[in-house]
């Protein structure tokens, strides 16, 4: 696998990948929602507030991950959140997702990112170093419908320290329907 940063020429293909993958697993309406989220993140966020990585087979994008900035009301911490991630269904259960996430994590470490969050399946994300956190430690940007899915990984120290106050994500992700 050779992961790359995306090019703006890839935006529509990445959007379609997210739409197709989430349509296959969650239904067409969810596919459109997540495809539009990916598009919104890439076209309406400040370029310093997100990173997108892809892998291709031939000229076709087979997986993509988007990281976007998280900020805090009472503390200067450099943090990002993974959302969303898509792996072409033909490549599921082959370790592609874990490799993609690990590649992204290593890239963020090189950029001196301190904390990385995600909101998803703990069974999957704990395999790549995340741990479930309680909102009494770090509050999620919006109300969680699945509190067990709020996960964090420190990229600089072993223990995740409490951060008081509210947290915020980029505008594209700051919508209750994603939480």
C-alpha positions, 0 to 999 in steps of 0.5 A, spaced: 500 500 500 502 506 498 498 512 501 498 519 499 495 526 500 489 527 496 489 532 490 483 537 489 482 533 483 480 527 487 475 531 491 469 528 487 472 521 486 473 521 494 466 523 495 463 518 491 467 513 494 464 515 501 457 515 498 458 508 495 461 505 501 456 508 506 450 506 501 452 499 501 453 498 509 448 503 512 443 505 506 443 510 500 440 516 504 446 515 509 451 514 503 449 521 501 450 524 508 457 521 509 459 523 501 456 530 502 460 530 509 466 528 506 465 533 500 463 539 505 470 538 509 474 538 503 471 544 500 469 548 506 474 547 511 480 551 512 486 547 508 490 548 515 484 544 519 484 538 515 488 532 512 486 527 507 489 521 505 488 516 500 490 509 497 489 507 489 489 501 485 491 503 478 488 510 478 482 508 482 481 511 489 480 505 494 480 508 501 480 515 504 481 518 511 479 525 513 482 528 519 479 535 521 481 540 527 478 540 534 479 546 538 478 547 546 474 553 549 479 553 555 486 550 553 491 550 547 491 543 545 493 541 537 487 536 536 484 532 530 478 527 529 478 522 524 471 522 521 470 519 516 473 513 513 471 509 507 474 503 504 472 500 498 467 494 500 472 489 495 478 491 500 474 490 507 477 485 512 484 485 509 487 490 514 486 496 509 483 500 514 488 499 520 494 500 515 490 507 513 489 509 520 496 508 522 499 511 516 494 517 518 496 517 525 504 517 524 503 523 519 499 527 524 505 525 529 510 528 525 505 534 524 506 535 532 498 533 533 497 532 541 490 528 541 486 524 536 479 523 537 474 519 533 467 517 534 466 510 532 466 502 534 471 501 540 472 494 538 475 497 531 479 503 534 482 500 540 486 496 535 489 502 533 491 505 539 484 509 541 481 508 548 474 510 550 474 516 554 468 519 558 466 526 557 468 528 564 475 527 561 474 531 555 467 533 552 465 531 545 463 537 541 456 535 540 451 531 544 453 523 543 448 518 541 453 513 542 457 515 548 461 508 548 464 511 541 467 517 544 475 515 543 481 518 544 489 517 543 494 521 545 500 522 540 505 525 545 504 522 552 501 515 555 496 518 559 490 522 556 489 528 561 482 532 563 480 538 558 475 542 562 470 546 558 467 545 551 470 542 544 469 544 537 470 541 531 470 544 524 463 547 521 462 541 516 462 536 522 459 541 527 452 538 526 448 534 531 446 528 525 453 526 525 454 525 533 
